[in-house]
Amino acid sequence: MAQPNHDPITATADAGAVLGAYLRAQATAFLRALRLHGEGTAGGADAAEGSDAARSLRGAARRISGSLATFRVVTESPWADGLRTELVWLSSTLADEHAYAARLTRLMEALHRLSGSPELPAPRGSAGALTVGSARAGALLERQLTLARTRAHSATLQALGSSRFHAVADAVAVLASEVPLDAVAARGRVTEVLVPLAAVAETRLSAAVAALPPVDGAHPYNADHDGPWHEVRRLLRVHRYAREALGEDVSRPAAAGEALDRHRDAAEAATASATAARTPRIAPATAYALGVLHADQRHEVEAARLEFQHIWLPEPAVTPR
């Protein structure tokens, strides 16, 4: 996984030197992950190794694109805009296959857990419906998500073999040795250039967090509220990468980001179970099992929101008596 700057950053350091070091490090991490991914594909490495390489590749791509967005004025802007667009495309393409596989694993584990729970009531007149329907629900989800994963895998292979991808890889290879910087902004001090730009990213995040719907448990099944939370997750990641570039401790943003990752995973798993439940002509027991699964994942969504708030928002002050 790509790491933040490790060299000491002083207040008088040039903004271009600090940003350049970070971008070169991420470009090197990108190329290393790309080599491992290529070797794994050619050599038939196991799924775990291939997944790790793809995850590292996506992480480096996100760090580069996020930093180019936050610190755009310090770079040659047309170059930064073009590379950022291509890296977002690549990261999104690579993420799909892993997302479908992880979603299937999550739902299968949840079905197994729920079908063995004595606390779940069966609908009237159909005792044990969850146990009866869970196998069929699992088979239905496996068919749908495996098909989606296969299509995503084909799209990934097509993307990695395209001229568009090779152009991105060539651009990152150049970035590993030379960062196109704005001649004026790059000579400014870190505290005068990079720190204010990172503060802008933090302000955007704070505004998005403040606008989130309340987490009161009253509407756990309202998927309309998911969008603002996904946007906070994106902005938190941009904020985290900006702080990484400045060599700061990012343990708190990382922990909050993990909570929002779980939120995203649970929300998408709930959507997948709801989609499966709308399959025509499925048995009532199967539909019931999928409904219980959907409810379980929506409660996981609510739990992840509460966890994020516990990590990110300050505790209310206690007035001494």
DAGI-V686213 format. One record per residue. N is the residue number from 1. OMEGA is omega in degrees with one decimal (999 if undefined). Layout:
BEGIN
N_OMEGA, N_OMEGA
END
This chain:
BEGIN
1_179.5, 2_-175.0, 3_176.7, 4_175.9, 5_177.5, 6_179.4, 7_178.2, 8_-179.9, 9_-179.8, 10_-177.6, 11_-177.3, 12_-179.4, 13_177.1, 14_179.1, 15_-179.0, 16_-179.7, 17_-178.6, 18_179.9, 19_179.7, 20_179.2, 21_-179.6, 22_-178.7, 23_177.7, 24_178.7, 25_179.4, 26_177.0, 27_177.1, 28_177.9, 29_177.6, 30_-177.7, 31_177.6, 32_179.2, 33_178.6, 34_178.1, 35_179.5, 36_178.9, 37_178.9, 38_178.3, 39_179.6, 40_179.2, 41_-178.3, 42_-175.4, 43_179.3, 44_178.7, 45_-178.1, 46_-173.7, 47_-177.8, 48_179.6, 49_178.3, 50_179.1, 51_178.8, 52_-180.0, 53_179.3, 54_178.8, 55_178.1, 56_178.5, 57_178.7, 58_-179.1, 59_178.6, 60_179.1, 61_179.5, 62_-179.7, 63_178.7, 64_-177.1, 65_178.6, 66_179.5, 67_177.9, 68_176.9, 69_-176.8, 70_-173.9, 71_-174.9, 72_-174.0, 73_179.8, 74_-179.1, 75_169.9, 76_-167.3, 77_179.5, 78_177.4, 79_-178.3, 80_-179.1, 81_-179.2, 82_-178.9, 83_-179.9, 84_179.2, 85_-178.6, 86_179.4, 87_175.7, 88_176.9, 89_-177.3, 90_-178.9, 91_179.4, 92_-179.6, 93_-178.6, 94_-174.7, 95_-170.2, 96_-176.9, 97_178.5, 98_-177.3, 99_179.9, 100_179.3, 101_179.9, 102_-180.0, 103_178.9, 104_178.7, 105_-179.6, 106_-177.1, 107_178.0, 108_178.7, 109_179.2, 110_177.8, 111_179.3, 112_180.0, 113_-176.3, 114_-177.8, 115_178.0, 116_-176.9, 117_178.4, 118_-175.3, 119_-176.5, 120_179.8, 121_172.5, 122_178.4, 123_-176.9, 124_177.2, 125_-179.1, 126_-177.7, 127_179.2, 128_-175.9, 129_-179.2, 130_179.0, 131_-179.7, 132_-174.5, 133_-173.7, 134_179.9, 135_179.2, 136_177.4, 137_178.4, 138_179.2, 139_179.4, 140_178.6, 141_-179.7, 142_178.7, 143_-175.4, 144_-175.9, 145_175.8, 146_176.4, 147_179.1, 148_179.1, 149_178.9, 150_177.9, 151_178.5, 152_178.1, 153_178.3, 154_178.6, 155_178.4, 156_179.1, 157_178.7, 158_180.0, 159_-177.7, 160_177.6, 161_-174.4, 162_175.7, 163_178.2, 164_179.5, 165_-179.0, 166_176.1, 167_177.2, 168_-179.5, 169_178.0, 170_179.9, 171_178.6, 172_177.2, 173_176.0, 174_-179.7, 175_-179.0, 176_-179.4, 177_-176.7, 178_179.7, 179_177.7, 180_-175.4, 181_172.9, 182_-171.8, 183_-177.0, 184_-176.1, 185_-176.9, 186_-179.4, 187_179.5, 188_178.6, 189_179.0, 190_-176.8, 191_-178.0, 192_-175.1, 193_-173.7, 194_-177.5, 195_176.5, 196_178.5, 197_176.0, 198_178.4, 199_176.5, 200_178.0, 201_179.3, 202_178.4, 203_177.5, 204_178.1, 205_-178.6, 206_179.2, 207_179.6, 208_177.7, 209_-179.6, 210_-177.9, 211_-178.8, 212_174.0, 213_-179.0, 214_176.8, 215_-177.9, 216_179.4, 217_-176.7, 218_-176.6, 219_-176.5, 220_-175.9, 221_-177.1, 222_-179.1, 223_178.6, 224_179.9, 225_-175.2, 226_-175.3, 227_178.7, 228_178.2, 229_176.8, 230_178.2, 231_175.8, 232_177.8, 233_179.6, 234_-178.7, 235_177.4, 236_178.9, 237_177.8, 238_177.6, 239_-179.2, 240_-178.8, 241_177.2, 242_179.4, 243_174.1, 244_-178.3, 245_179.3, 246_177.7, 247_-176.6, 248_176.3, 249_-178.0, 250_-177.9, 251_179.5, 252_174.8, 253_179.8, 254_179.3, 255_177.9, 256_178.2, 257_177.6, 258_176.5, 259_179.4, 260_172.1, 261_178.0, 262_176.2, 263_179.4, 264_-178.4, 265_-179.4, 266_179.7, 267_-179.7, 268_176.2, 269_177.3, 270_178.1, 271_179.2, 272_179.4, 273_177.8, 274_177.7, 275_178.7, 276_-179.0, 277_178.5, 278_177.1, 279_-178.1, 280_170.0, 281_173.4, 282_-177.6, 283_178.8, 284_180.0, 285_177.7, 286_178.8, 287_179.4, 288_179.2, 289_178.9, 290_176.7, 291_176.8, 292_178.8, 293_178.0, 294_179.7, 295_179.5, 296_-178.6, 297_176.4, 298_175.0, 299_173.5, 300_175.1, 301_-178.6, 302_179.5, 303_179.2, 304_177.3, 305_178.4, 306_178.9, 307_178.0, 308_-179.2, 309_178.5, 310_-179.0, 311_-166.1, 312_-174.8, 313_-179.8, 314_176.6, 315_177.8, 316_-179.1, 317_178.4, 318_-179.1, 319_-179.9, 320_178.8, 321_999
END
